[in-house]
Amino acid sequence: MTKIGFIGLGNMGGPMAANLVKAGHDVTATDLSIGAVDRAVEAGCQRGETVAAAVKDADVVVTMLPAGAHVRSVYTEDYGVIANAKEGALFIDSSTVDVDSARAVITAATDKGFAMVDAPVSGGVAAATAGSLTFMVGGEKQSFEAARPILEAMGKNIFHAGDAGNGQVAKIANNMLLGITMIGTCEAFNLAEKLGLDAQTFFDISSTASGQSWSMTSYCPAAGPVPTAPSNNDYKPGFAAAMMLKDMRLAQEAAHQAKAATPLGAQAEALFALMESAGKDDLDFSGVMKLIRGTL
């Protein structure tokens, strides 16, 4: 049994902490939301009144936070992880943040003698609940191997992406691709339907042809063909368009810094931003189908 401090109990963090408890670990959890902490306690976690209290006895600290500013603060401020963790603790940050923040925080931790990896996730709330997340991990090989048993309690696919920050690189590149392919899939279904080909027939053909993608076969944005897809549940997330837009913006920020051409990524970001402007970014990201159809 490992003593774990868990910080950040939102839609993803809450189920992840619960799965660590199910795996037999001693988890002390904290969050700014008292309700989120209450739910974690109901799932078997110990209550952490503060960040310092949650991490002071922990062998491993796991964080799942909204943005880079939160990660920097939680790790580097006087109240935070680095200042209050015990010697030899391992830090795992599963937030999706900008690459610079990930690398800066890992440097701050390693400068103080701590091992740390960035380990953003893919899979959404359903996978977080099922313990089937994919983790993309950046950091030293030894730190990755130390983190692996903890990550395996929360996910089924654990990849070492290389140096510090490379987990974030993999995550934002993957989600940029996902956003682009989802929009293309929406456009294809919309075109087919407007030309008289129903969604199920187009799905049956294209899902076994060269147009096949995960966005089509696992998460079809047209209602009907994939019963478990959000398109069959009024586009309730799932993975909200707001979260996809966050990742698209991170990808564009990184692309500008790296001087990498991402014209489709930029256009995809703009379309998800239209959902935000319309106040519909609480829909699943596959709800971009409504934007393309003109029914948003």
C-alpha positions in Angstrom: 0.0 0.0 0.0 1.3 3.4 -1.0 0.4 6.7 0.7 -0.8 9.0 -2.0 -1.7 12.7 -1.8 -4.2 13.6 -4.5 -4.9 17.2 -5.5 -7.7 18.1 -7.9 -11.0 16.2 -7.6 -13.0 17.4 -10.7 -14.7 15.3 -13.2 -11.5 13.4 -14.0 -9.6 13.6 -10.7 -12.4 12.4 -8.6 -12.8 9.0 -10.3 -9.0 8.7 -10.6 -8.6 9.1 -6.8 -11.4 6.5 -6.3 -9.6 4.0 -8.5 -6.4 4.4 -6.5 -8.4 3.6 -3.3 -9.9 0.5 -5.1 -6.3 -0.6 -5.9 -5.6 -0.6 -2.2 -3.7 2.6 -1.8 -4.0 5.0 1.1 -5.2 8.3 -0.5 -5.5 11.7 1.1 -7.4 14.0 -1.2 -8.0 17.7 -1.4 -9.7 20.2 -3.6 -11.0 23.8 -3.4 -14.5 22.3 -3.7 -15.7 20.9 -0.4 -18.3 18.9 -2.2 -15.7 17.2 -4.4 -13.7 16.3 -1.2 -16.9 14.9 0.3 -17.4 12.7 -2.7 -13.8 11.5 -2.5 -14.2 10.7 1.2 -17.3 8.7 0.3 -15.2 6.8 -2.2 -12.7 5.9 0.5 -10.2 8.7 0.5 -9.0 10.5 3.6 -9.8 14.2 3.8 -7.0 16.6 3.2 -7.9 20.0 4.6 -5.0 21.7 2.7 -2.5 20.9 0.0 0.2 20.7 2.7 -1.8 18.3 4.8 -2.5 16.1 1.8 1.1 15.7 0.8 3.1 15.8 4.0 3.2 12.0 4.6 2.7 11.0 0.9 5.0 8.7 -0.9 3.4 9.8 -4.2 1.6 13.1 -5.0 -0.9 13.1 -8.0 -2.3 16.3 -9.3 -5.2 16.9 -11.8 -5.6 20.6 -12.2 -7.3 22.9 -14.8 -4.4 24.9 -16.3 -0.7 25.7 -16.2 -1.1 28.6 -13.7 -2.7 26.2 -11.2 0.0 23.6 -11.6 2.7 26.2 -11.1 1.0 27.6 -8.0 0.2 24.3 -6.4 3.7 23.0 -6.8 5.9 26.0 -6.3 4.1 28.4 -3.8 4.9 28.1 -0.1 1.6 26.4 0.6 2.3 23.9 -2.1 3.7 20.5 -2.9 7.4 21.1 -3.2 7.6 23.0 0.0 5.6 20.5 2.1 6.2 17.0 0.6 8.5 14.6 2.4 11.9 13.8 1.1 11.9 11.2 -1.6 8.3 11.7 -2.7 7.4 11.1 -6.4 5.2 13.7 -8.1 2.8 12.9 -11.0 1.0 15.7 -12.7 -1.9 14.5 -14.9 -3.2 17.9 -15.8 -3.2 19.0 -19.4 -1.2 22.2 -19.5 1.2 24.1 -21.7 4.6 22.5 -22.3 6.5 25.3 -20.8 4.6 25.1 -17.5 5.1 21.3 -17.3 8.9 21.6 -17.9 9.3 24.5 -15.5 7.5 22.7 -12.7 9.5 19.5 -13.2 12.7 21.5 -13.2 11.6 23.2 -9.9 10.9 19.8 -8.4 14.0 18.0 -9.5 16.1 21.0 -8.4 14.8 20.2 -4.9 15.6 16.5 -5.2 12.2 15.2 -6.1 11.4 12.9 -9.0 8.5 14.1 -11.2 6.7 13.2 -14.4 4.1 14.9 -16.5 1.4 12.4 -17.3 -1.7 13.9 -19.1 -4.5 11.5 -19.9 -6.7 10.6 -22.8 -10.1 8.9 -22.5 -12.4 11.3 -20.8 -14.7 10.8 -17.8 -15.9 7.4 -18.8 -12.3 6.0 -18.9 -11.4 7.8 -15.7 -14.3 6.1 -14.0 -13.5 2.7 -15.6 -9.8 3.0 -14.8 -9.0 2.6 -18.5 -7.2 5.9 -19.2 -4.3 6.3 -21.5 -1.3 8.1 -19.9 1.3 9.9 -21.9 4.3 10.3 -19.6 7.3 12.7 -19.9 10.3 12.6 -17.6 13.3 10.5 -16.8 13.1 6.8 -17.4 13.6 6.0 -13.7 10.8 8.3 -12.7 8.5 6.8 -15.3 9.1 3.3 -14.0 8.5 4.5 -10.4 5.2 6.1 -11.5 4.0 3.2 -13.6 2.4 1.1 -10.8 0.4 4.1 -9.7 -0.7 4.9 -13.2 -1.7 1.3 -13.9 -4.3 1.6 -11.1 -6.0 4.4 -13.1 -5.3 3.4 -16.7 -4.7 0.6 -19.1 -2.3 2.2 -21.6 0.9 3.7 -20.2 3.4 5.3 -22.6 6.7 6.9 -21.9 6.9 9.8 -24.3 10.5 10.8 -23.5 11.9 13.8 -21.7 10.0 16.2 -19.3 7.1 17.9 -20.9 6.8 15.3 -23.7 3.7 13.9 -22.2 2.1 17.3 -22.8 3.4 17.3 -26.3 1.8 13.9 -27.1 -1.5 15.0 -25.5 -1.9 18.3 -27.3 -0.8 16.8 -30.7 -3.2 13.9 -30.3 -6.1 16.1 -29.3 -5.4 18.5 -32.1 -5.7 15.5 -34.5 -8.8 14.3 -32.8 -10.5 17.8 -33.1 -9.6 18.0 -36.8 -10.8 14.5 -37.6 -14.1 15.0 -35.7 -14.8 18.1 -37.7 -14.0 16.3 -41.0 -16.2 13.4 -39.9 -19.1 15.9 -39.2 -18.6 17.5 -42.6 -18.7 14.2 -44.4 -21.9 13.0 -42.6 -23.5 16.3 -43.3 -22.6 16.2 -47.0 -23.8 12.7 -47.4 -27.1 13.4 -45.7 -27.7 16.6 -47.8 -27.1 14.6 -50.9 -29.6 11.9 -49.9 -27.5 9.2 -48.2 -28.7 8.4 -44.7 -26.2 8.3 -41.8 -26.4 4.6 -41.2 -25.7 3.7 -44.8 -22.8 6.1 -45.0 -21.4 4.8 -41.7 -21.7 1.1 -42.9 -19.7 2.1 -46.1 -17.2 4.6 -44.8 -16.4 2.7 -41.5 -15.0 -0.1 -43.6 -13.4 2.1 -46.2 -10.5 4.6 -46.3 -12.4 7.3 -44.5 -12.6 5.3 -41.3 -11.4 6.9 -38.1 -12.0 6.7 -34.3 -14.2 9.7 -34.6 -16.5 7.8 -36.8 -16.5 4.2 -35.5 -16.2 4.9 -31.7 -17.7 8.4 -31.4 -19.9 9.0 -34.4 -21.2 12.6 -34.4 -24.3 11.6 -36.4 -27.1 10.1 -34.3 -27.8 6.4 -34.9 -24.8 4.4 -36.0 -23.0 4.2 -32.6 -25.5 3.9 -29.8 -23.1 4.9 -27.0 -21.9 8.1 -28.7 -23.0 11.5 -27.3 -24.8 12.2 -30.6 -27.5 9.8 -29.3 -27.8 11.6 -26.0 -28.3 15.2 -27.1 -24.6 15.7 -27.3 -24.1 15.6 -23.5 -20.4 15.1 -22.7 -18.3 13.0 -22.8 -15.5 15.4 -23.5 -16.9 18.9 -23.5 -16.2 21.2 -26.4 -14.8 23.7 -23.8 -12.1 21.1 -23.0 -11.4 20.4 -26.6 -11.0 24.2 -27.2 -8.6 24.4 -24.3 -6.4 21.7 -25.9 -6.7 23.3 -29.3 -5.5 26.6 -27.9 -2.6 24.8 -26.2 -1.7 23.2 -29.5 -1.7 26.5 -31.3 0.4 28.2 -28.6 2.9 25.4 -28.9 2.9 25.5 -32.7 3.6 29.2 -32.7 6.5 28.8 -30.3 7.9 25.9 -32.4 7.2 27.7 -35.7 5.3 24.6 -36.8 2.6 25.0 -39.5 -0.8 23.8 -38.3 -3.4 25.4 -40.6 -6.0 22.7 -40.0 -5.4 22.9 -36.3 -5.9 26.7 -36.4 -9.2 26.3 -38.3 -10.4 23.6 -35.9 -9.6 25.9 -33.0 -11.7 28.7 -34.6 -14.7 26.4 -35.1 -14.7 25.2 -31.5 -14.3 28.9 -30.5 -17.6 29.5 -32.3 -19.2 27.0 -30.0 -17.8 28.9 -27.1 -19.1 32.2 -28.4 -22.5 30.7 -28.9 -22.6 29.5 -25.2 -22.7 25.9 -26.4 -19.3 24.7 -25.3 -20.9 22.7 -22.6 -22.0 20.2 -25.3 -19.7 17.3 -26.2 -17.0 18.2 -28.7 -18.8 16.0 -31.3 -21.6 18.6 -31.0 -19.6 20.6 -33.5 -21.9 18.7 -35.8 -24.7 21.1 -34.8 -22.5 24.0 -35.8 -21.8 22.5 -39.2 -25.4 21.7 -39.8 -26.4 25.3 -38.8 -28.5 24.0 -35.9 -26.4 25.2 -33.0 
